[in-house]
Amino acid sequence: MRTLPAIVASIALVSTAHATTYVITDLGVLPAGGTSVAYAVNQSGTAAAGYANGTRAFRWTSPGPIQDLGTLGGNFAGAEGINDLDQVVGSSATAGGAGHAFRYAGFGPMQDLGTLPGGQTSSGLGINNFGTVVGQSGSANGNRAYRWTQGLGMQSLGVLAGGNLSLAHGINDNDEVCGYSNVAGGNQHAFRWTQGLGMQDLGTLPGGNNSSAYAISSDGQITGTSNAAGVGSRAFLWIPGGGGMLPLGALPGDATSQGHGVNILGQVIGLSGIANPFLWTQAGGMVNLNTLIDPSTPDWNLLDATAINDNGIIAGDGLFNGVDHAFLATPVPEATTVATFLVVGAASLAVRRARNPNDETRMTSDRAFSGVGVSPTHNRVSEMN
């Protein structure tokens, strides 16, 4: 019997075979002006989060304006993730100058998530709808990917065999985590972590030796980047039970690409080359997002696509009248895509297994504590050597 995600994927092949345009929403900047970059969008597309002026964490809720979330007492903060409760996660400088992961609940001050034992710094990179946060923390033994819950605090996810550092980028409502860990010999590999199996090595594209996973969809599809034989780093799509990484290529003239987000439809967004945001679909392959801008929203030169939700709404940043602004790109559906989004809504709910948000006993093993530094999402390029 075909599963619901498989049925949705079949419908998506029909809908994405048709040209879809995107209306661009300017998320604006802080009242004093400057720039903004969005790194996350919720499932409804009514809230987003990111950086303003490179040093301030912001949350945007429709119709705006963006909201400065403050700091943990220092002079810097940036937001990396948001959930459907509009809770935001990111990193901020403390009064003492150290960078710590934070969670913003939608009201009041930021919550300092601290570090793993022995650590000085941490970063928050992903959050799910149960408020579980993932990222990286320093500790007594080196950098470690962590999973944080309100009840249990921050717990290490460990490392792949032979490794001594790891970082978690994303988490879905099934408590599946993606990120990267180094392995014996010093190379780094993308991983998938689950409660039952722990950290699973996703390997690399054929002939490659380094990979990183940056995002996981509600049904467990993963994207990121991997090097491969004879080419530079390439965006990949990993599907549970799919037999390994699928290379997504790069836009014409670009030597590299990296996947930043993936949704239940298997649509992947990311960056090709230095400043060419892309949308990849199984039916249409990789397309420059700038070629899909609806004529009703001109004056944009999109620079990066950083996240995509299950309704196909894309977050990122681009030049609006020459100034870098955060944006949301909302698809303008043709008749065939309307049915797709209706089914996608049902599928998104179906693939999230029910669990008690107050059940903090799911984290049963306390992995080796380690870590020192942090590696924010917006430095993805530097993570792959």
C-alpha positions as CSV (number, residue, x, y, z in Angstrom):
1,M,0.0,0.0,0.0
2,R,1.3,3.5,-0.8
3,T,1.8,5.8,2.1
4,L,0.3,9.2,2.3
5,P,3.7,11.0,1.7
6,A,4.1,8.9,-1.4
7,I,0.7,9.9,-2.7
8,V,1.5,13.6,-1.9
9,A,4.8,13.2,-3.8
10,S,2.9,11.9,-6.8
11,I,0.5,14.9,-6.8
12,A,3.5,17.2,-6.4
13,L,5.1,15.8,-9.6
14,V,2.0,16.9,-11.5
15,S,1.8,20.3,-9.9
16,T,5.5,21.3,-10.0
17,A,5.7,20.3,-13.6
18,H,3.8,23.5,-14.3
19,A,5.6,26.9,-14.0
20,T,4.9,28.4,-10.6
21,T,5.6,32.1,-9.8
22,Y,6.3,33.5,-6.4
23,V,5.0,36.8,-4.9
24,I,7.8,38.3,-2.7
25,T,6.9,39.8,0.7
26,D,9.4,42.3,2.1
27,L,9.8,41.7,5.8
28,G,11.4,45.0,6.2
29,V,14.1,46.3,8.6
30,L,14.3,47.7,12.1
31,P,12.9,51.2,12.6
32,A,16.4,52.7,12.5
33,G,17.0,51.1,9.1
34,G,19.7,48.8,7.9
35,T,19.5,45.2,6.6
36,S,17.7,42.0,7.4
37,V,18.0,38.3,6.5
38,A,15.4,35.6,7.2
39,Y,16.5,32.1,8.2
40,A,13.2,30.5,9.2
41,V,9.5,30.5,8.4
42,N,6.7,28.7,10.2
43,Q,4.3,26.3,8.4
44,S,1.5,28.9,7.8
45,G,3.9,31.5,6.5
46,T,2.7,34.0,9.1
47,A,5.9,34.3,11.1
48,A,9.6,34.3,10.3
49,A,12.9,34.9,12.1
50,G,16.4,35.9,11.3
51,Y,19.0,38.7,11.7
52,A,18.7,42.4,11.4
53,N,21.8,44.5,10.7
54,G,23.9,41.3,11.3
55,T,23.7,41.8,15.1
56,R,20.0,41.7,16.2
57,A,17.7,38.7,16.4
58,F,14.3,39.5,14.9
59,R,10.8,37.9,14.7
60,W,8.4,38.9,12.0
61,T,4.7,38.2,12.3
62,S,2.2,39.1,9.6
63,P,1.7,41.9,8.6
64,G,4.8,43.1,10.4
65,P,6.9,45.1,11.3
66,I,9.9,43.0,12.5
67,Q,10.5,42.8,16.2
68,D,13.9,43.1,17.9
69,L,14.1,40.3,20.4
70,G,16.8,41.8,22.5
71,T,19.8,39.9,23.8
72,L,21.0,37.8,26.8
73,G,22.8,40.9,28.1
74,G,25.4,41.2,25.4
75,N,25.6,43.2,22.2
76,F,24.7,40.6,19.7
77,A,21.9,38.1,18.9
78,G,20.7,36.2,15.9
79,A,17.6,34.0,15.3
80,E,17.9,30.7,13.4
81,G,14.6,28.9,13.8
82,I,10.9,29.3,14.5
83,N,8.0,26.9,15.2
84,D,4.3,27.1,14.7
85,L,3.8,28.6,18.1
86,D,6.1,31.5,16.9
87,Q,8.8,30.5,19.4
88,V,12.2,31.5,18.2
89,V,15.6,29.9,18.8
90,G,19.1,31.4,18.1
91,S,22.2,32.6,19.7
92,S,23.1,35.7,21.8
93,A,26.0,37.2,23.6
94,T,25.7,37.2,27.3
95,A,26.7,40.1,29.6
96,G,30.0,38.3,30.0
97,G,30.6,38.1,26.3
98,A,30.0,34.4,25.7
99,G,27.6,33.2,23.0
100,H,24.7,31.1,24.4
101,A,21.8,29.5,22.7
102,F,18.4,31.1,23.5
103,R,14.7,30.3,23.2
104,Y,12.2,33.1,22.9
105,A,8.7,32.0,23.9
106,G,6.8,34.9,22.3
107,F,6.7,37.1,25.3
108,G,9.1,38.3,28.0
109,P,12.9,38.1,27.8
110,M,15.0,35.4,26.0
111,Q,15.6,32.2,27.9
112,D,19.3,31.3,28.2
113,L,19.7,27.6,27.4
114,G,23.2,27.4,28.9
115,T,25.8,24.9,27.8
116,L,26.7,21.3,28.2
117,P,28.8,20.6,31.3
118,G,32.2,22.3,31.1
119,G,31.2,24.3,28.0
120,Q,31.6,28.1,27.6
121,T,29.5,28.7,24.4
122,S,26.5,27.3,22.7
123,S,24.2,28.0,19.7
124,G,20.6,27.3,19.0
125,L,19.9,26.3,15.4
126,G,16.6,24.5,15.2
127,I,13.3,24.1,17.1
128,N,10.2,21.9,16.7
129,N,6.6,22.4,17.7
130,F,7.2,20.8,21.1
131,G,9.8,23.5,21.9
132,T,12.7,21.0,21.6
133,V,15.8,22.8,20.6
134,V,19.0,21.5,18.8
135,G,22.3,23.1,18.1
136,Q,25.9,22.9,19.2
137,S,27.5,23.4,22.6
138,G,31.0,23.5,23.9
139,S,31.9,21.2,26.8
140,A,34.8,19.6,28.5
141,N,35.7,17.3,25.5
142,G,34.9,19.3,22.4
143,N,32.0,20.6,20.4
144,R,28.8,18.5,20.6
145,A,25.4,18.4,18.9
146,Y,22.8,18.7,21.6
147,R,19.0,18.3,22.2
148,W,17.4,20.6,24.7
149,T,14.0,20.2,26.4
150,Q,12.4,22.2,29.2
151,G,12.4,19.3,31.5
152,L,15.8,17.8,30.9
153,G,17.8,20.7,29.7
154,M,20.7,20.2,27.3
155,Q,21.9,16.7,26.5
156,S,24.6,15.6,24.1
157,L,23.7,13.6,21.0
158,G,27.3,12.2,20.8
159,V,29.4,11.8,17.7
160,L,29.8,9.4,14.8
161,A,32.4,6.6,15.2
162,G,35.9,8.0,15.5
163,G,34.7,11.6,15.7
164,N,35.2,14.2,18.4
165,L,32.8,17.0,17.4
166,S,29.3,17.3,16.0
167,L,26.6,19.9,15.3
168,A,22.8,19.6,15.0
169,H,21.1,21.9,12.5
170,G,17.4,20.7,12.3
171,I,14.7,18.8,14.2
172,N,11.2,17.8,13.2
173,D,8.1,16.9,15.3
174,N,9.1,13.2,15.1
175,D,12.2,14.1,17.1
176,E,14.4,13.3,14.2
177,V,17.6,15.4,14.1
178,C,20.0,16.2,11.3
179,G,23.5,17.7,11.4
180,Y,27.1,16.7,10.9
181,S,29.8,15.0,12.9
182,N,33.4,14.4,12.1
183,V,34.6,10.8,11.7
184,A,37.9,8.9,12.0
185,G,40.5,10.7,10.0
186,G,39.0,14.2,10.5
187,N,36.4,14.3,7.6
188,Q,32.8,15.3,8.5
189,H,29.7,13.4,7.5
190,A,26.0,14.3,7.6
191,F,24.0,12.5,10.2
192,R,20.4,11.6,11.2
193,W,19.7,11.1,14.8
194,T,16.7,9.3,16.4
195,Q,15.8,8.2,19.9
196,G,15.9,4.5,18.8
197,L,18.9,4.4,16.6
198,G,21.1,7.2,17.8
199,M,23.4,8.9,15.3
200,Q,23.3,7.4,11.8
201,D,26.1,8.2,9.3
202,L,24.5,9.4,6.0
203,G,27.8,9.2,4.1
204,T,28.6,11.3,1.1
205,L,27.9,11.6,-2.5
206,P,29.9,9.1,-4.6
207,G,33.6,9.8,-4.4
208,G,33.2,12.5,-1.7
209,N,34.7,12.6,1.8
210,N,32.8,15.5,3.4
211,S,29.1,16.2,3.9
212,S,26.8,18.3,6.1
213,A,23.0,18.1,6.7
214,Y,21.2,21.4,7.2
215,A,17.5,20.7,7.2
216,I,15.0,17.9,7.8
217,S,11.4,17.8,6.6
218,S,8.3,16.8,8.6
219,D,8.5,13.4,7.0
220,G,12.3,12.9,7.5
221,Q,13.8,14.0,4.2
222,I,17.1,15.6,4.6
223,T,19.1,18.1,2.5
224,G,22.6,19.6,2.8
225,T,25.8,19.5,0.9
226,S,28.5,17.0,0.0
227,N,31.5,17.0,-2.2
228,A,31.8,14.3,-4.9
229,A,34.3,12.9,-7.3
230,G,35.3,15.3,-10.1
231,V,33.0,18.2,-8.9
232,G,32.8,20.7,-6.1
233,S,30.3,20.4,-3.3
234,R,26.7,19.7,-4.4
235,A,23.3,19.9,-2.7
236,F,21.8,16.6,-2.0
237,L,18.5,15.1,-1.0
238,W,18.3,12.1,1.3
239,I,15.1,10.2,1.6
240,P,14.5,7.5,4.3
241,G,14.8,4.1,2.6
242,G,15.8,5.8,-0.6
243,G,19.3,4.2,-1.0
244,G,21.6,7.2,-0.2
245,M,22.1,10.7,-1.2
246,L,20.7,12.1,-4.5
247,P,22.9,14.8,-6.1
248,L,20.9,17.8,-7.1
249,G,23.5,19.5,-9.3
250,A,24.2,23.2,-9.6
251,L,23.0,26.0,-11.7
252,P,24.8,26.6,-15.1
253,G,28.2,28.3,-14.5
254,D,28.3,27.5,-10.8
255,A,30.8,25.2,-9.2
256,T,29.1,24.5,-6.0
257,S,25.6,24.2,-4.4
258,Q,24.1,23.5,-1.0
259,G,20.6,22.6,0.1
260,H,19.3,24.7,2.9
261,G,15.7,23.5,3.3
262,V,13.3,20.7,2.2
263,N,9.6,20.1,2.6
264,I,7.2,17.2,2.6
265,L,6.8,17.6,-1.2
266,G,10.5,16.9,-1.7
267,Q,11.1,20.5,-2.8
268,V,14.6,21.7,-1.9
269,I,15.8,25.2,-1.7
270,G,19.3,26.5,-1.2
271,L,22.2,28.3,-2.8
272,S,24.1,27.7,-6.0
273,G,27.4,29.4,-6.4
274,I,27.9,32.6,-4.4
275,A,24.5,34.3,-4.7
276,N,22.1,32.2,-6.8
277,P,19.2,30.9,-4.8
278,F,17.5,27.8,-6.2
279,L,14.4,25.8,-6.1
280,W,14.8,22.1,-6.9
281,T,11.9,19.7,-7.7
282,Q,12.0,16.2,-9.0
283,A,9.9,17.2,-12.0
284,G,11.8,20.4,-12.9
285,G,15.2,20.0,-11.5
286,M,17.1,23.1,-10.3
287,V,15.8,26.5,-11.2
288,N,17.1,30.0,-10.2
289,L,14.5,31.4,-7.9
290,N,15.0,34.9,-9.5
291,T,13.4,33.6,-12.7
292,L,10.3,32.6,-10.8
293,I,9.5,36.0,-9.3
294,D,5.9,37.1,-10.1
295,P,5.7,40.4,-12.2
296,S,3.6,41.9,-9.5
297,T,6.6,42.1,-7.1
298,P,9.5,43.6,-9.1
299,D,12.6,45.3,-7.9
300,W,14.0,42.2,-6.2
301,N,17.3,40.4,-6.7
302,L,17.2,37.4,-4.5
303,L,20.5,36.3,-3.0
304,D,19.8,33.3,-0.8
305,A,17.0,30.8,0.0
306,T,17.3,29.6,3.5
307,A,14.1,27.7,4.5
308,I,10.9,26.3,3.0
309,N,7.7,25.1,4.6
310,D,5.2,22.4,3.6
311,N,3.1,25.0,1.8
312,G,6.1,25.9,-0.4
313,I,6.7,29.3,1.2
314,I,10.4,30.2,1.0
315,A,12.4,32.4,3.3
316,G,15.7,34.2,2.5
317,D,17.2,37.5,1.7
318,G,17.7,39.6,-1.4
319,L,18.4,43.1,-2.6
320,F,15.2,45.2,-2.6
321,N,15.9,48.4,-4.4
322,G,19.6,47.7,-3.7
323,V,19.3,47.1,0.0
324,D,19.5,43.6,1.6
325,H,16.1,42.7,3.0
326,A,14.6,39.5,4.4
327,F,11.8,38.1,2.3
328,L,9.1,35.4,2.1
329,A,8.4,34.0,-1.4
330,T,4.8,32.7,-1.6
331,P,3.9,30.5,-4.6
332,V,1.0,31.6,-6.8
333,P,-0.7,28.3,-7.4
334,E,-2.2,27.2,-10.7
335,A,-5.4,25.2,-10.6
336,T,-3.5,21.9,-10.3
337,T,-1.5,23.1,-7.3
338,V,-4.5,24.0,-5.2
339,A,-5.3,20.4,-4.6
340,T,-1.7,19.7,-3.8
341,F,-1.6,22.2,-0.9
342,L,-4.9,20.9,0.5
343,V,-3.4,17.3,0.6
344,V,-0.1,18.6,1.9
345,G,-1.8,20.2,4.9
346,A,-3.3,16.8,5.8
347,A,0.0,15.0,5.1
348,S,1.9,17.4,7.4
349,L,-0.4,16.4,10.3
350,A,-0.3,12.7,9.5
351,V,3.5,12.3,9.5
352,R,3.9,13.9,12.9
353,R,3.4,11.1,15.4
354,A,1.5,12.1,18.5
355,R,3.4,12.5,21.7
356,N,2.9,14.3,25.0
357,P,4.8,17.7,24.9
358,N,5.5,17.3,28.6
359,D,7.0,13.8,28.3
360,E,10.7,14.5,28.8
361,T,11.7,10.9,29.4
362,R,12.2,10.2,25.7
363,M,15.9,11.3,26.0
364,T,17.1,8.2,27.7
365,S,20.9,8.3,27.1
366,D,23.4,10.9,28.2
367,R,26.0,10.8,25.5
368,A,29.6,11.9,25.9
369,F,29.8,15.6,26.8
370,S,32.1,17.7,24.8
371,G,32.5,21.0,22.8
372,V,33.9,24.4,22.7
373,G,32.7,26.5,19.8
374,V,29.7,27.3,17.7
375,S,29.0,27.4,14.0
376,P,25.9,29.4,13.1
377,T,23.7,28.4,10.2
378,H,24.6,31.4,8.1
379,N,28.2,30.2,8.0
380,R,27.2,27.0,6.2
381,V,29.7,27.6,3.4
382,S,32.6,27.6,5.8
383,E,31.6,24.3,7.2
384,M,32.5,22.4,4.1
385,N,36.1,22.3,3.2
